[in-house]
Amino acid sequence: MIVRLLFFGLALIVAAVVALMVGDVEFPVREFLLAFRGEADPATQTIVIGLRLPRVLLATLVGGGLAVSGAVFQALLRNPLAEPYVLGVSSGAALGAVIAIVFGLTIGSVIALPLFAFGGALLAMFLVLFMAGGRGRGMDTRVLLLSGVVIAAFFNAFLLLVINFANVETFREAVLWIMGSFVGASWEGVITLSVYLIPAFLGLVLLARPLNLLAVGEKSAFHLGVDVRRFKLILYVVTSLVVGICVAGAGAIGFVGLVVPHALRLIGGSDHRWLLPASAIAGALLLVVADTIARTILAPAELPVGVVTAIIGVPLFLWLLLKSEETR
């Protein structure tokens, strides 16, 4: 387990270094190292430390958050297809964030924007559970997925309605939120997301053992001393908070929470004491790589990072859906 985590950590470091060095302006290793020492020329210093480093760190935080959220949702619902984007939670968070942006509610946005996104994510999650009849009973995969699609469509319709009230600049910012982008990455954003996400990560990792019991079955977890109702409520709230903060930081990026936990289960099993930290690192790795592709493949133009993750995630999602139907 430790060896696998170290491998993913090393891969993340390599991907981050490459992301810092490549782009419209590419830097050799010597200039890159000088920038980190503060000895490079001002232009290099600004590009590497002022622009690219916060972008890489933001992608790391968001990728880790989305992957961990997907792993927790899949354990809670005992469904390998559950993840924030598919369940409509990301759409709810995006609607909350866009409402805050369009109506000028982001004064002191360090607090306001993430809280609006969190509120939207939490509302979407509980609406999906209500529609799927998930009050302690088993949920049919098709009903759960259909509920997520309906809720996502509902929130997306309201999102389009809200951005009609926006001016040109705000409209552009809202559209970037819908597609997912790290264009506006800043040190302020990195610090803000760190304050919310790092404690949430640590809290979820500490809950790995009871999450293992819950993934086996609620009755088994109850008989082994887990207060199932309270535990599930805590997990839904904390995970929705993580999704909301990630969407507030980078928009509605899909399929990271589906691809990463599923791949890791194939590699190392379903023990959440390994799966949650591995998801955090591997999700960060996936999104750093996806963002590097998004900003370099058509340079100087830039793709939304959500497009890249969708190209990776949609075929896998369809394959998983077909596999789940075959095993019914």
PESULGI-V244680 format. One record per backbone hydrogen bond with DSSP energy under -1.0 kcal/mol. CO is the residue of the C=O (numbers start at 1). NH is the residue of the N-H. If there is no record, write none. Layout:
{{CO NH} {CO NH}}
This chain:
{{1 5} {2 6} {3 7} {4 8} {5 9} {6 10} {7 11} {8 12} {9 13} {10 14} {11 15} {12 16} {13 17} {14 18} {15 19} {16 20} {17 21} {18 22} {21 27} {28 32} {29 33} {30 34} {31 35} {32 36} {33 37} {34 39} {41 45} {42 46} {43 47} {44 48} {45 49} {45 50} {46 51} {47 52} {48 53} {51 55} {52 56} {53 57} {54 58} {55 59} {56 60} {57 61} {58 62} {59 63} {60 64} {61 65} {62 66} {63 67} {64 68} {65 69} {66 70} {67 71} {68 72} {69 73} {70 74} {71 75} {72 76} {73 77} {74 79} {79 82} {83 87} {84 89} {84 90} {88 92} {89 93} {90 94} {91 95} {92 96} {93 97} {94 98} {95 99} {96 100} {97 101} {98 102} {99 103} {100 105} {101 104} {106 109} {108 111} {108 112} {111 115} {112 116} {113 117} {114 118} {115 119} {116 120} {117 121} {118 122} {119 123} {120 124} {121 125} {122 126} {123 127} {124 128} {125 129} {126 130} {127 131} {128 132} {129 134} {133 135} {140 144} {141 145} {142 146} {143 147} {144 148} {145 149} {146 150} {147 151} {148 152} {149 153} {150 154} {151 155} {152 156} {153 157} {154 158} {155 159} {156 160} {157 161} {158 162} {159 163} {162 165} {163 166} {167 171} {168 172} {169 173} {170 174} {171 175} {172 176} {173 177} {174 178} {175 179} {176 180} {177 252} {180 306} {182 185} {186 190} {187 191} {188 192} {189 193} {190 194} {191 195} {192 196} {193 197} {194 198} {196 200} {197 201} {198 202} {199 203} {200 204} {201 205} {202 206} {205 208} {207 211} {208 212} {209 213} {210 214} {211 215} {212 216} {213 217} {217 221} {218 222} {219 223} {220 224} {221 226} {222 225} {226 228} {227 231} {228 232} {229 233} {230 234} {231 235} {232 236} {233 237} {234 238} {235 239} {236 240} {237 241} {238 242} {239 243} {240 244} {241 245} {242 246} {243 247} {244 248} {245 249} {246 250} {247 251} {250 181} {251 253} {255 259} {256 260} {258 262} {259 263} {260 264} {261 265} {262 266} {263 267} {264 268} {265 269} {271 274} {271 275} {272 276} {274 278} {275 279} {276 280} {277 281} {278 282} {279 283} {280 284} {281 285} {282 286} {283 287} {284 288} {285 289} {286 290} {287 291} {288 292} {289 293} {290 294} {291 295} {293 297} {294 303} {296 299} {298 301} {304 307} {305 309} {306 310} {307 311} {308 312} {309 313} {310 314} {313 317} {314 318} {315 319} {316 320} {317 321} {318 322} {319 323} {320 324} {321 325} {322 326} {323 327}}
